[in-house]
Amino acid sequence: MPPEYLETRSKRMLAFHKTEGKGPTVVFLGGFKSEMAGTKALHLEDWAIRKSNSYLRFDYSGHGMSSGEFCEGCIGDWADDAQEIIQATTDGPLILIGSSMGGWISCLMKERMTERIAALITIAAAPDFTEDGFWAQFSCEQKREVLENGITFLPSEYGSYPITRKLIEDGRNHRILSSPFKVDFPVRMLQGDQDQSVTRETALRLFDHMEGDDIHLSFLKGGDHSLSSPDNLAVLEYHLNTLIALLG
């Protein structure tokens, strides 16, 4: 089915698919340069249909079927996209599922709509990765390219990523690991021990940084960054079902 579209206040056209059903609404927030047609997003949609549960998946601007160029975006833009589409297409309590960059953005949503979030699941969450990942590991030449040319290209297992000065500088305005982060809802964090993009140290740092009474971190033996294998998806579904039952 073709997606629906939402026009944001910034005139960006965001593509999304909404599955109607009972609450709480599950929202999938994808990763850096990923799309809502990925394995996890589609698996969760299948789960929602089987459970008659409300579910939202969408593409940030510059991603997938949404408008805009990827290299023109930044964390602040994509957080605004997430906030606007969630507010426009859902109501009631939410369970956010944030994958990689989506883990960071879901944490930003906690700051913007705390009263609506009933639970959070992160998958290889990558908080503050523009600074602590990209910038901290850039060579002097890469830093020079970003500062003087406004962009550098970073090879990865998922292709070449354009990393812009805008992305780096904007990311510094949205860091979550440099100030207290308290949650009053259950959090389940999933991390593969073979992840080549997000280290176990990053997972532990976020786990230690969060303050709350019901926060669990699970390492999946043999799991990679995507955690999209059938076994990994079964673990994700288990935690989601457990949270649904916990919330009543």
C-alpha positions in Angstrom: 0.0 0.0 0.0 1.3 3.5 -0.8 2.0 5.6 2.3 0.0 8.5 3.6 1.7 11.9 3.9 1.9 14.6 6.5 3.0 18.2 5.7 5.0 19.6 8.7 5.2 23.2 9.8 8.5 23.4 7.9 6.7 22.2 4.7 8.4 18.8 4.8 6.3 15.9 3.5 6.6 12.9 5.8 5.6 9.5 4.5 3.9 7.2 7.1 1.9 4.1 7.6 -0.6 3.9 10.5 -2.2 0.7 11.7 -5.4 1.4 13.6 -6.1 -0.6 16.8 -6.2 -0.5 20.5 -3.6 1.3 22.6 -1.0 2.0 23.7 0.2 3.1 20.2 3.5 1.6 19.3 5.8 4.0 17.4 8.9 2.8 15.5 11.7 5.4 15.2 14.3 4.2 12.7 18.0 4.8 12.4 20.4 7.1 10.6 19.7 6.8 6.8 17.3 3.9 7.3 13.7 3.5 6.0 10.3 2.6 7.5 10.3 -0.4 5.0 13.1 -2.1 7.0 12.8 -5.6 8.6 12.1 -4.4 12.2 9.5 -1.8 11.2 7.6 -4.3 9.0 7.8 -7.1 11.6 6.3 -4.7 14.2 3.5 -3.9 11.7 2.7 -7.6 11.3 2.7 -7.8 15.2 0.3 -4.9 15.4 -2.1 -6.5 12.9 -2.0 -9.8 14.7 -2.6 -8.1 18.0 -5.1 -5.5 16.7 -2.8 -2.8 18.2 -2.3 0.7 17.1 1.1 1.2 15.3 2.9 4.0 13.5 6.0 3.8 11.2 7.3 6.7 9.2 10.3 8.1 7.3 12.1 11.2 8.6 12.7 13.9 6.0 15.5 13.0 3.6 14.8 9.3 4.3 12.9 6.7 2.4 9.7 8.1 0.7 9.7 11.4 2.6 10.7 14.7 0.9 14.0 16.4 1.3 17.7 15.5 0.8 19.4 13.4 3.4 22.5 15.6 3.6 20.3 18.6 4.4 18.9 17.1 7.6 20.2 16.9 11.2 19.1 15.5 14.5 17.0 18.6 15.4 15.1 18.3 12.1 14.4 14.6 12.5 13.4 15.0 16.1 10.9 17.7 15.0 9.6 15.3 12.3 9.1 12.6 14.9 7.3 14.9 17.3 5.0 16.4 14.7 4.0 13.1 13.1 3.3 11.5 16.5 1.2 14.4 17.6 -0.7 14.6 14.4 -1.5 10.9 13.9 -1.8 9.4 17.4 -3.4 10.0 20.7 -3.2 8.4 24.1 -0.2 6.6 25.6 2.8 5.5 23.5 5.4 2.8 23.5 8.3 4.1 21.6 10.7 1.7 19.9 13.9 3.5 18.8 16.6 1.8 16.7 20.1 3.2 16.6 19.6 7.0 16.0 16.0 6.4 16.7 17.0 5.4 20.2 18.5 8.9 20.6 15.4 10.6 19.1 13.1 8.6 21.3 15.0 9.9 24.3 14.5 13.4 22.9 10.7 12.6 22.7 10.8 11.8 26.4 11.8 15.4 26.9 9.1 16.8 24.6 6.1 14.6 25.5 6.9 12.9 28.8 3.2 12.7 29.8 2.3 10.5 26.8 5.2 7.9 26.9 4.2 4.7 28.7 7.3 2.7 27.9 10.5 2.8 25.8 12.4 0.0 24.0 15.8 0.9 22.4 17.6 -1.3 19.9 21.3 -0.5 19.7 20.6 3.0 20.8 23.1 5.6 19.6 22.8 8.7 21.8 25.0 11.6 20.9 26.7 9.7 18.1 27.4 12.8 16.0 29.8 14.0 18.6 31.0 10.9 20.5 31.0 8.7 17.4 31.7 10.7 14.3 33.5 13.8 15.4 35.5 12.1 18.2 36.8 9.5 15.7 37.4 11.7 12.7 40.9 12.2 11.5 42.3 15.7 11.3 41.7 15.6 7.5 38.0 14.7 8.0 37.5 17.4 10.5 39.1 19.9 8.1 36.8 18.8 5.4 33.8 19.2 7.6 34.8 22.7 8.8 36.1 24.0 5.5 33.9 22.2 2.9 30.9 21.6 5.1 30.9 17.9 4.4 32.9 14.7 4.5 32.0 11.1 3.4 32.3 8.3 5.9 32.5 4.7 4.6 30.5 2.1 6.6 29.1 -1.4 6.2 25.8 0.3 5.1 27.3 2.5 2.4 28.9 5.9 2.3 27.5 8.4 4.7 27.6 12.2 4.0 28.5 13.8 7.3 27.8 17.6 7.3 28.9 20.4 9.4 25.3 21.1 10.1 24.8 17.6 11.4 27.8 17.8 13.8 27.0 21.3 15.1 23.3 20.6 15.5 24.0 17.3 17.3 25.8 19.3 20.0 22.5 21.1 20.8 20.6 17.8 21.4 23.0 15.7 23.5 21.3 13.7 26.2 24.3 12.2 28.0 25.5 15.5 29.4 22.6 16.3 31.7 20.4 14.2 34.0 18.0 11.8 32.3 15.2 10.6 34.6 12.4 8.3 33.4 9.2 7.3 35.2 8.3 4.5 32.8 9.7 1.1 32.0 12.7 1.0 29.6 14.1 -2.1 27.9 17.4 -1.7 26.1 18.6 -4.3 23.5 22.2 -4.5 22.4 24.0 -7.0 20.2 27.5 -8.1 21.4 28.8 -8.2 17.8 27.5 -4.7 17.0 30.2 -2.9 14.9 28.4 0.5 14.9 27.4 1.0 18.6 29.7 -0.4 21.2 28.7 -2.2 24.4 30.4 0.7 26.2 27.8 3.1 24.7 25.0 0.8 25.8 26.3 0.7 29.3 26.9 4.4 29.4 23.2 5.1 28.5 22.1 2.5 30.9 24.1 4.0 33.7 23.0 7.5 32.8 19.3 6.8 32.9 17.6 7.2 36.3 14.5 5.2 37.0 13.1 2.2 38.8 12.4 -0.2 35.9 15.3 -0.1 33.4 16.7 -3.3 31.9 19.6 -3.7 29.5 19.9 -7.0 27.6 22.9 -8.1 25.5 22.1 -10.5 22.7 24.8 -13.0 22.1 25.9 -12.9 18.4 23.6 -10.0 17.7 24.8 -7.4 15.1 23.8 -3.7 14.9 20.5 -4.3 13.1 19.2 -7.1 15.4 16.9 -8.1 12.6 17.4 -11.9 12.6 14.3 -14.1 13.5 15.7 -14.8 16.9 16.4 -11.2 17.6 12.9 -10.2 16.4 11.5 -12.8 18.7 13.3 -11.1 21.7 12.0 -7.7 20.6 8.4 -9.1 20.4 8.8 -10.8 23.8 9.8 -7.5 25.5 7.0 -5.6 23.7 4.4 -8.2 24.7 5.7 -8.1 28.3 5.4 -4.3 28.4 1.9 -4.4 27.0 0.9 -6.8 29.7 2.7 -4.7 32.4 0.8 -1.6 31.4 -2.5 -3.4 31.6 
